[in-house]
Amino acid sequence: MKQVVILVGAGSIGLAIARRVSAGKHLVIADYSIDNAQRAAATLENAGFECSIIKCDLGSRNDILRLVEFATSKGAVMNLINAAGVSPSQAPVERILQVDLYGTSVLLHEVGKVIAPGGSGVIISSQSGHRLPALTQEQNEALATTPCEQLLDLPFLKAIDDTLKAYQFSKRCNVLRVMGEATCWGKRQATINSISPGIIITPLANDELHGPRKDGYLKMIGGMPAQRAGTPDEVGDLAEFLMSSRGRFISGSDFLIDGGCTASYWYGDLQYLKSTH
């Protein structure tokens, strides 16, 4: 029985992290598309990693429970990487909240029940969560601690009718949920943190940079302190640190990795975006 890494979402960022933390372990790749999972597994197996795959809809509690059962049958779950989700341009409000907010919360809770001592996890959130104005303390507590099955009934979530707002609330919830679950993970001597990337070059982002909205993206990148987009490997490096022995004193925290985009959005050259976000 090996140590097990669970990867949910076989995209560029998730795979960059998995490459850094899965050597010598058994990597369970879970994805909504079994074809994506198979392609990722084939690439990683050709690079020396041991993998198995399972279809998983992050918006389905039953799929998450099946994933956890599958992973624990392979060995002791040492690491969780959640890089799955849907974007504002990909899905309606209900689906965004079901997958990004509810599903991530269920995953955190259920893996937290089985994570092995010394284990660690990272949840990929987004800079979008940092573009939401401050919530009330009551809203923060509700997002952090409401039982998963009651989350989508919160009145302020049911009132959302815009996909971007749904995405922003979901990503804010991810960060708060990580804080809430860190106490439970800590009782199992495990750590859990979130990472909020900005514009990272993935196939989807590359399409945007060469598509009809490229001018807006390029203007935003030019207004960032870094003046460039990031790479999945840079997110992977941060995640590797958080999940390593050097990151054992870090839990319940969120890390912006956005080239200063959020700073510029609130206080710098990108403040013009506030009117559209």
N, C-alpha and C positions, 0 to 999 in steps of 0.2 A: 504494500500500500504506500503510494507516494504522497508527497505534498502536492496539493492541488491549487491551481490558479483558475478562477472563473473570469472569463472575459465575456461581457455582454455588449454586443455591437462590434462587428468585425470590420470597422472602418480604419482609416489611416491612423488616427490618434490612438485608438484602442490597441491596434497592432504594434505601434511604436512602443507603447508601454509594455505590452506582453513580451516583446523581444527582450526587454531589459530585466524582467523579473521572473521569467519562466524557465530558464535553463536548469535542467536537472529535475524539473517538476512536471506534473501532468497538467496540460492546459486544456480546459474545457471551453470551447468556443461556442457561444450561444448567439444566434442572430435570427431576426424575423425572416430572413431569406436563407434557406438551407444552401442555396447555390453560393451565396457570399461566404458562408461558413466553410463550405467545402473548398472553395478557392483559397481561402486564408489558411486552412489546415494543410493543403497541399504545398503551398509556398513555405510554411514554417517547418513542415516535416522534411522538406528538401534541405532545410538549413539546420537540421539536427534536433528539432523540438518534438516532443511527444504530445500528440493532440487527440482529442475526440470532439465530436460536434453534436449539437442538439438544436432543434428549432425552438425559438422562444419569442413570443410576443410580449414585450415588456409591459404592455397594458393589461395583460391577463394574469390574475393572481394564480390560477391553476398552472399556467406555464411556468411561472416563477417557482412554485412549489415543486413542480416536476424537475426543473433545473437543479434546485438545491438537493433533491433526492438523488439525482443522477451524479452530481458532483461529489457528494459524500460517499457514494458507492465506489468512487475511484481512490479515495484516500482522505487525508485531513485537509480541510480547506484553509489554506494559508493566506490567500490573496483574493481580493475582489477588484475587478476593473469594470466600471460601468461607463461605457462610451456610447450607449444607445440613446435614441431619441428622435423626435420629428421636429422640423422647423416651422416657422410661421407660414412659409410659402408652400409647405408640403401637405398640410392637413388642416381641418377645421378646428375650432376652439375646443370642442368636446374631446377630440382625439388627442390634441396636444396635452390637455389636462390629464387625460386618462393614462397616457404613456409617460410623459416627462415628469409630471407631478405625482400622481398616484402610484404608477408602476415603480418609479425609482424609490418611493417611500416604502413600498412593500418589499422590494429587493433588499434595501438596507436592513429592514427589520428581520427578514427571514434569514439572511446570511449572518446577521448578528447573533442569531441563536446557535449557529454551528461553527463560527470562525474559531480557528485553533489558537491556543496561547502563543503569543509572539506574532500573530497574524496582523495583516494591515489591508486597507482598502483605499481606493480613490474613486470618487464620483466626478465625472466630467460635467460641469455645469456650463456657464457661459457668462461673458461680460454683460450680456443683456440683463441678467439679474441685478447688475449694479447700476442699470439705467432707470430702474424703478425708484420713484421717490420713497422717502422713509415711510414705513408702515407704522401703525400704532403698536404699542407693546402687546395689546390684546391680540392683534392680528399675527404678530411675530410668534407669540406663544401658541396660538391656534395652529399655525403652519408647522411649528416645531414638534408639537406634542399630541395633536388630535389623533386618535386611533385611525389607522389607515382606511378602514372601511367607512369612516365618517368624513374623511377629508373633502371629498367632492361635494358634500352637502353644506359646506361653509357658505353662508350667504354672500360674502364678498367675492367668492369664486364663482358662484352661480350667476352673479351679475355681469361677468365678463362677456363681452360680445365682439371682441377684436382679437385676431389671432396673435398679433404681436404682444398685446397685454397678457394673453394666456401664456405665451412663451416666457415673458419676463417674470410673471408670478411663479411659474413652474420652476424657473432657475433660481429665483429667490428662495423658494421653498426647499429646493435641493440643499442649499447652503444651511438653512435653518434646521432642516431635518438631520443633516450631518452633525450639527451641534447637539441636537437632542439625542441622537443615537450613540454619540461618542461615549456617553456615560455608561450605556449598556455594553458597548464593545469593550470598554475599559475593564468591566467586571470579568471579562474573559481574557484580559491582558492583551488586547488588540487595539489598534489605532484605526481611525477612519477620518479622511479629510476630503475636501472637494477642491477642484481646480477649475477656474473660470477662464477659458481661453478667449482671445479676441479673434481677429482675422487670421486663420491658419490655412495655409495652402493645402487643400485636399482636392480631389477631383471635382467635387461640387463647387468649392470656392474658385477653382481655376476656371470652371465654366462661367461663373459670374463675372470674373475678371476679363473674360473675352466675349461676354454677351452684351445684350442691350443696356444693362445697368452698369457697365464697366466704368463709365466716367464718374459716377457717384462713388464707386468703390475706390477708384484711384485718387479722387479728391480726399476721401476720408483717410486713406493711407498716407497721403502727403501731409495731412494735418496732424498726424500722430508724432509724438517725440521720436519714435524709432524710425519713422519714415519708410517702413517696409512691413510686409506681412510676416507672420511667423511660420515655423515648420512643425510638423508632427513630432520630429525628433526633439525639438526644444521642450515640448510638453512632456515627452517621454522622459527626458532628463530630470525634469522637476518631479514627476511621479516616482521615478526610480529612487530619488533621494528620500521622498516622504515615506516610501515603502521599505526602505533599508534600515539597517541598525542605527544609522546616523539620524534617522527621523523619529526615534522612539518617544521623544518628549513632545511631539507635535500630534495633536488629535483634536478633532472638532473645529478645524480651521479651514478657511477658504483662501486660495491663492490666485490672484489675478495674474494672468500671463498674456498681456494684450499690447505690448509695446507702448504703454502709456495712453492707449486710446481712451480709456475711461476718464483718466485725469484730464485729458484734453476735452472730452465731452462735457464735463461739468465746469471746467475752469479755463480752458484754453481755446485753441483755434477751431475746435469741433463743436462749439456751443450752438452753431446753427442747426445741428441735428436735433436739438431739443424740440423744435417746432414740428418735426416729422416723426418723433418717437414719443 
